[in-house]
Amino acid sequence: MRKGYLGVDIGSISTKAVVVDAAGEVLARSYLWTEGNPVRAVKAVLAELEEQLDGEDVEVVAVGTTGSARELTGAVLGAQVVKNEITAHAVGTLSRHPDVQTIFEIGGQDSKIIIVRDGVPVDYAMNTLCAAGTGSFLSSQARRLGVPVEEFGERALRSKRPTKIAGRCTVFAESDLVHKAQIGHPLEDIIAGLCNAIVGNYLNNVGKGKEVLAPIVFQGGVSKNVGVVRAFREATGHDVYVDDDGHLMGALGVAIVARDDGEEAPFSFDVRDVAFETVGEECGGCPNECEVVLVLRERAFLDGWGNRCERGLTRVREHLGVAEGARAGGSVAGR
């Protein structure tokens, strides 16, 4: 029986998961919308992965999680490894492109740049405050223009004279886009201009002060938009490579970290049938007023965080009447 390693990257917009073998080859993959319910999304991707692995002689022996809901997901899955997104994306990209020097990543609600030299991440920057240039921003503008977001890239490539769109702020970009449409700019030119504005916003904000060197790998959901890819190539003067699994790089990376750093323990896909819930409450035991989050497995305490001292976790558990329960997978490393 072959060993498999599960990696889950869960964000506010989408949830990604892969199972890789000992050589890092992807055996199963899943990409679904989170839809505001990370636990339900994780269970859904597990169902897809298990279906894809049906009939395969594979046993998952280590689990890693990353993304904005990595703590919660790690607790639910009993993950041996929980890693930040920078580490996960860098490891995943380097496993496919060992000579990469710059990683562009634009997701549903944030974006990041990772600078790599000699196979080691040496610098990074993230933008989590402004939605301009993210996948959610593109989707909202696609609805405004009445064009499916899946067609945005191809429509942008048809443009010969991209419209100049103010892209530094979501509000200004939307206002400018509506104005340009009202005065008669062709739809393809507006879409191409929007792609250019996204790239300009990214390079002037996320990439500000960074030395962008080739090879460049572009990933995240927005990397599937060929109009944005073209705009990056024109703006940087370099080829920009998009991996077929570029939207899964975080999940791939944390699966590899789990393979290399996690302690092996049997994992069962039956965890998707277990009832999980989260409870949040302020401790109130001292001026810190820690916001403590508890994860319950079938009403028993599984894990918790947000407390600055052990008293916070204990106080909230006692106040809510939550009993101690068995943790799903022992200690979780790399938080």
Secondary structure, 3 states (H helix, E strand, C coil): CEEEEEEEEECCCEEEEEEECCCCCEEEEEEEECCCCHHHHHHHHHHHHHHHHCCCCEEEEEEEEECCCHHHHHHHHCCCEECCHHHHHHHHHHHHCCCCCEEEEECCCCEEEEEEECCEEEEEEEECCCCCCCHHHHHHHHHHHCCCHHHHHHHHHCCCCCCCCCCCCHHHHHHHHHHHHHCCCCHHHHHHHHHHHHHHHHHHHHCCCCCCCCCEEEECHHHHCHHHHHHHHHHHCCCEECCCCHHHHHHHHHHHHHHHHCCCCCCCHHHHHCCEEEEEEECCCCCCCCEEEEEEECCEEEEEECCCCHHHHHHHHHHHCCEECCCCCCCCECC
